[in-house]
Amino acid sequence: MEQKPFIPFSRPWIDETEIEAVSQVLESKWISTGGRVREFERAFAEYLRVKHAIAVSSCTAALHLSLVVTGISVGDEVITTPYTFTATAEAIRYVGAKPVFVDICADTLNIDVTKIEQAITPKTKAIMPVHIAGFPCEMDTIREICDANKLVLIDDAAHAIPTEYKGHYIGALGDLSAFSFYANKNLTTGEGGMITTNDDTLAKPLRTMRLHGIDKDAWSRQSKRTMWRYDITTEGYKYNMTDIQAAMGICQLMKLNKQHERRQNFAHIYQTELEKFSQIKTPTIPENPAEHSWHLYMIQLQNGDRDDFVDAMREENIECSVHYIPLHLFDFYQKQYGYSVGDFPNAESVFERVVSLPLHPGLTENDIHTVIDTIGNLLSS
C-alpha cells in the first residue's frame, strides 16, 4: 500500500531570503552580536509600535531578565497560569520567587482574571499572563489589577506575534513583554527571544544585563574605534542574540504578515469544517478574529481517548501535538510547592481533551482538508 504523504505538525517558513541573509553575515566574518541585531531590534520595535526591543537568546532569558530588572527576588511571588510551558514558571524560580498559579478559563485557555485578586498576598510582586495559542489575555483587566495593587505586568508573549488587543499589538501593553523565536514559532530565528517595553528606565539596564553587564559590547568598541577598555556596570548574563539569528529574524519579520494571513485562512477552514462535528470543541475566537496570531490550532475532544486519537492520526501520517501538561501535575512542582491534582480543574480538564492540529504556512489548503477528512473518518469509526 502506498504511504500517505506526511503532514508535519510544524515547520519553519524558510526560503532563499533567509539563506542569503545568513550567508552575508557569515561572509562578513562578524557573526556574534552586531549590526544585524540592532537592525532587527529597530524593525521589531517599529512593527509592534513600541519604544524599545531588546534581543536575547530565548524567551526564557527574556522572562528572567524582565524579572531581574524589576527587582523581583527571593521570597517574592509572581502570579501566573499553570497551563503553560515550564519556562514561564522556571524563569520565576531563577530569581528565587514563587510561581503562584491561577486556573484558566475553559474557553480561552488563558488565565481567569476573575480569580487573580484572591491569589494576591503581601508577597505578590508581579502578574505574568500567557497568551495561549495566540489568543490575547484580558489585558485591560490585568492592567487595572496591577495598578491597583502596585504590581508589575510582565506578559509571556511566546505565542503572541502578531496578536492584537483592542487596536494594540501584544508587546505594547505590559510593563515588559517576552517573545519567543523558537523553531516552531510564527517568527523564528532557530533559537532567540525579544523583550519589549515603553519604559526607558527598564530598557537601558536590560541592554547591559543581557551581555555580562558590560557597558560597551565588542561591536560598539570596534565600530566606533573606541578604546578596548570597558566597565561592568550591573549584574549580567550570557543572553545575547547573534547576528546570524538576527539576519533570519529580519527576513522573517518582513514576511510575518503574509504568513499570518495563511495561518488565519487555515484556521478559518478548520473552524468552519470542524464545527460540524459534535464530538469536537473548536477554539474560541476573539470578537475581532484578526487579533489572534494562530500560533496553535487547539481542539478539545468531547469524548473518546485523546492519546488514542493522537496515535490514530499518526498512523494516518498526520503529526499532532498536545499543549500543555499543567505545571501543577509535574512531580517537581508538587514536591516544591505542595500543588496537587484537583487544584486547577479547568486546566486539568482541558489537558485531558486537547489536541493541537498541524498549522503552519508551509501547509496547503489540501493538507488542511486532508486533516479534516481524516478526523471525520476517525470520529465516525
C-alpha angles and dihedrals in degrees: 000000000000112000116242117245112270116249108200122214093227138359131173115247100235126156140157091299093068092038092054093045093051091045090055090054092049091049091050089059090222101108105152128066110331146107097336091056091053091047091051091049092052093048093047093050091048092049094052093038094236130135099234138029118179116193118219140169098265144349088257088059089048091054093045094050091046090057093045096049092051092053100248110155149143114346095016125118129224121196116222143140127280089214099082143080114289093251090078094061093031091064090052089054091051090071094043095254126131122247107227111199127217121190123251135242108260091224105046096025088222126120113292104244092198089067100046100086094055088058094055116107133169086270095057112113105162147012119223112191121186122215097220115214088348098298108136120243119232093272097173092059094043090049090052091050091049093049093046092051098034093244130152117245112217112168124201100224096174090130098031111090111140096005116140132202120196094332097319129097118242102255094056099064107059127066083247132003128199122210131192126218095183118150096269097045126110088252114030138188092171090255124005147096145207137221118210127193141153091212114102092195091059098041097058099057091040091061089053098041094055091066109043095288091286114158095212121029123213093261092055093047094048099040092050094037089231127161116289092238118104138173134230104228103170143006110294147194138198095253104125125134121230128234088242090061093041092053088058091045094054091054092045092051091052091059097035094105092050094050090045089057089054092049090049091050093049092046090051091053091048091048096048095047102036093050085072091069114082090199091065132069109205123211121279111251124212118248085256104045091199089070092072117088092202094217086155135018105212123186127186121220111225093201139004130052115305095206091051088051093052091048091049091051089050089053086057089053093252116129117217132170141201124237116216144000101203109249095232089064093062118099093234096056092045093052095040100044107014096248116155144181110291097032094108108025098178093054091047094047093049092047092055091055109029127109127176112218126209110284125162137115093257091071125091130222087251089058090052092050090048089055091048094047091048091051090050092052092048093049093048092051 
